[in-house]
Amino acid sequence: TILLNRILKPDIRTDPESQDAAHEIIRISYRFRKAKYLDTPRSLLWPLPLFVAGIETTDEIYRDWILSYMTELEHWGGYIKKSRELLEDICKRQKRDGTRIRVRDAMNDLNMTLIV
């Protein structure tokens, strides 16, 4: 939902459907974290839903929670740290510009070759 809406409506910051989807991802992630389900096994795929939710949410509390959680997961590998840094940059740009920022554009500006 979020990724499709980002493609279809790139000139807006967000929409209600994407906000609902982002908040559901965060709620599920919170339950997993609370149950310590995501401590192991490590997964290259796991941070992607959190990353997407973090880009889309306008709720600063949710975004801060995601960034904090991704910081805790940095021991999984350098890709988590780079993903968090990219997420922070995109969030700053979106807040400043009031539009959705393309991940690829932010990666190019930061000279990143990260697969999120």
FENCORJO-V126632 format. One record per backbone hydrogen bond with DSSP energy under -0.5 kcal/mol. NH is the residue of the N-H (numbers start at 1). CO is the residue of the C=O. If there is no record, write none. Layout:
# FENCORJO-V126632
nh:NH co:CO
nh:NH co:CO
This chain:
# FENCORJO-V126632
nh:5 co:1
nh:6 co:2
nh:7 co:3
nh:8 co:4
nh:9 co:5
nh:10 co:7
nh:12 co:9
nh:19 co:15
nh:20 co:16
nh:21 co:17
nh:22 co:18
nh:23 co:19
nh:24 co:20
nh:25 co:21
nh:26 co:22
nh:27 co:23
nh:28 co:24
nh:29 co:25
nh:30 co:26
nh:31 co:27
nh:32 co:28
nh:33 co:29
nh:34 co:30
nh:35 co:31
nh:36 co:33
nh:37 co:32
nh:38 co:32
nh:39 co:36
nh:47 co:43
nh:48 co:45
nh:49 co:45
nh:49 co:46
nh:50 co:46
nh:51 co:47
nh:52 co:48
nh:53 co:49
nh:54 co:50
nh:55 co:51
nh:56 co:52
nh:57 co:53
nh:60 co:58
nh:63 co:59
nh:64 co:60
nh:65 co:61
nh:66 co:62
nh:67 co:63
nh:68 co:64
nh:69 co:65
nh:70 co:66
nh:71 co:67
nh:72 co:68
nh:73 co:69
nh:74 co:71
nh:75 co:72
nh:76 co:73
nh:77 co:74
nh:80 co:77
nh:81 co:77
nh:82 co:78
nh:83 co:79
nh:84 co:80
nh:85 co:81
nh:86 co:82
nh:87 co:83
nh:88 co:84
nh:89 co:85
nh:90 co:86
nh:91 co:87
nh:92 co:88
nh:93 co:89
nh:94 co:90
nh:95 co:91
nh:96 co:92
nh:97 co:93
nh:98 co:94
nh:100 co:10
nh:100 co:12
nh:106 co:102
nh:107 co:103
nh:108 co:104
nh:109 co:105
nh:110 co:106
nh:111 co:108
nh:112 co:107
nh:116 co:114
